[in-house]
Structure formats: C-alpha cells, structure tokens
C-alpha cells in the first residue's frame, strides 16, 4: 500500500481533562495534530471524493464526540481520538499528537503525548471507509 499522508495540525479542542485538583471542574484547550496514512490511488486517479479522508469531517466528528466527555489522562484521550477516526476511516493509520499547557506547571510551555493506531488495534478490519 502506498503511504500517502493527510494531516490536520493545530486543531483546538476544549475537553474536560486531568486529575489534579486544579483541572477537575474545567475544560482545557488541547491542540491536536493528526497524521493519517492512507492510499490516495482510489481518489486521485479520477479526482473523486469517494473514499476521501476528509479532515473537515474529522474535525467535526472530534468536536461533537468529545464535547461532553471527561478524561483523566491525555494518553486515554489520544487513543480515543485515534479510535474515532479509524471507526470512520478503517483504512488509515492514525498518528495522534496532543499537547496542552499544564495549569499547575507555569514554567512549562506544553506537555503531551503521541500515539499511532490502525484498525487492527481496535479489532476492526481495514477496508475503505465512508
């Protein structure tokens, strides 16, 4: 399979995240950078949107799916973001990078995590998605 890349950088999501006292009853803005490995062959030969990995749709999916949820760990959130993307697009490999400004660490600009997942990691078959 070809390794073509779709990316979406700097997506800001307001999420209930954290387990320290200062984080418990608030939402924090996290910055999400996505790198999705796909194969453009099916869509580019005919300039066809069928099978397209649509970053607009992904951003809306993440905003809606995470709006009213709460996570203790950025690690768990990064895996959930990967899962949401792969359920919609099982033929991609998703690299999810999350960063946030830690409220209780004023001398640190950002902390974060990165995970890489594919359909197999969630027990899904990789085929062409919607």
C-alpha positions as CSV (number, residue, x, y, z in Angstrom):
1,X,0.0,0.0,0.0
2,X,1.2,3.5,-0.8
3,X,2.0,5.7,2.2
4,X,0.2,8.9,1.4
5,X,-0.4,11.4,4.2
6,X,-3.4,13.5,5.2
7,X,-2.6,15.9,8.0
8,X,-4.5,18.3,10.2
9,X,-2.4,20.4,12.6
10,X,-3.4,22.8,15.3
11,X,-7.0,21.6,15.8
12,X,-8.0,23.1,19.1
13,X,-10.5,21.1,21.2
14,X,-11.9,22.1,24.6
15,X,-12.0,19.0,26.7
16,X,-12.6,18.1,30.3
17,X,-9.1,16.6,31.0
18,X,-7.0,16.0,34.0
19,X,-6.9,14.5,37.5
20,X,-5.1,17.2,39.5
21,X,-7.3,19.4,41.8
22,X,-6.9,22.5,39.5
23,X,-8.2,20.5,36.5
24,X,-11.2,18.7,37.9
25,X,-14.1,21.1,37.1
26,X,-12.9,22.8,34.0
27,X,-12.3,22.3,30.3
28,X,-8.9,22.8,28.9
29,X,-7.9,23.6,25.3
30,X,-5.8,20.8,23.8
31,X,-4.0,21.1,20.5
32,X,-4.4,18.1,18.2
33,X,-2.1,17.3,15.4
34,X,-3.2,14.4,13.2
35,X,-1.2,12.5,10.6
36,X,-3.2,9.9,8.7
37,X,-1.5,7.4,6.4
38,X,-3.8,6.4,3.5
39,X,-3.6,5.4,-0.1
40,X,-4.7,8.2,-2.5
41,X,-4.8,6.0,-5.5
42,X,-8.6,5.3,-5.5
43,X,-9.5,9.0,-5.2
44,X,-6.8,10.8,-7.2
45,X,-6.9,8.9,-10.5
46,X,-10.4,10.3,-11.2
47,X,-10.3,13.3,-8.9
48,X,-13.1,11.6,-7.0
49,X,-14.2,12.4,-3.4
50,X,-15.4,8.8,-2.8
51,X,-13.2,7.2,-0.2
52,X,-11.6,10.6,0.7
53,X,-10.2,11.1,4.1
54,X,-12.0,14.3,4.9
55,X,-10.2,16.4,7.6
56,X,-13.2,18.7,7.8
57,X,-15.4,15.8,8.7
58,X,-12.8,14.5,11.2
59,X,-12.6,17.9,13.0
60,X,-16.4,18.0,13.3
61,X,-16.5,14.4,14.5
62,X,-14.0,15.0,17.2
63,X,-15.6,18.3,18.4
64,X,-19.0,16.6,18.6
65,X,-17.8,13.3,20.1
66,X,-15.7,14.9,22.8
67,X,-17.7,17.9,23.8
68,X,-19.4,16.4,26.8
69,X,-16.9,13.8,27.8
70,X,-14.2,13.9,30.5
71,X,-10.8,12.1,30.6
72,X,-8.3,11.8,33.4
73,X,-5.4,11.0,31.0
74,X,-4.2,12.6,27.8
75,X,-3.0,9.2,26.9
76,X,-6.5,7.8,27.0
77,X,-7.9,10.8,25.1
78,X,-5.3,10.3,22.3
79,X,-6.3,6.6,21.9
80,X,-10.0,7.6,21.8
81,X,-9.3,10.2,19.1
82,X,-7.5,7.5,17.1
83,X,-10.4,5.1,17.6
84,X,-13.0,7.6,16.5
85,X,-11.0,8.4,13.3
86,X,-10.4,4.7,12.5
87,X,-14.0,3.7,13.0
88,X,-14.9,6.2,10.3
89,X,-11.8,5.5,8.1
90,X,-10.7,2.0,8.9
91,X,-8.2,2.0,6.0
92,X,-5.9,4.6,7.7
93,X,-3.2,4.5,10.2
94,X,-3.7,7.4,12.6
95,X,-0.9,9.3,14.4
96,X,-2.5,11.5,17.1
97,X,-0.4,14.1,18.9
98,X,-2.0,16.0,21.8
99,X,-0.4,19.0,23.6
100,X,-1.7,21.1,26.4
101,X,-0.5,23.9,28.6
102,X,-0.3,22.5,32.1
103,X,-2.2,24.6,34.5
104,X,-0.1,23.6,37.5
105,X,3.3,23.9,35.8
106,X,3.7,27.6,34.9
107,X,7.3,27.2,33.7
108,X,6.4,24.5,31.1
109,X,5.1,25.7,27.7
110,X,3.4,22.4,26.8
111,X,3.1,18.7,27.7
112,X,1.7,16.0,25.5
113,X,1.5,12.5,24.1
114,X,1.5,10.8,20.8
115,X,0.0,7.5,19.7
116,X,-0.2,5.5,16.5
117,X,-3.1,3.2,15.8
118,X,-4.6,1.2,13.0
119,X,-7.8,-0.8,12.6
120,X,-6.1,-3.9,13.9
121,X,-5.5,-2.2,17.3
122,X,-9.3,-1.9,17.7
123,X,-10.3,-5.3,16.4
124,X,-11.5,-3.8,13.1
125,X,-10.9,-4.9,9.6
126,X,-9.1,-2.3,7.5
127,X,-11.1,-1.6,4.3
128,X,-12.1,1.5,2.6
129,X,-14.2,3.7,4.9
130,X,-17.1,6.0,4.2
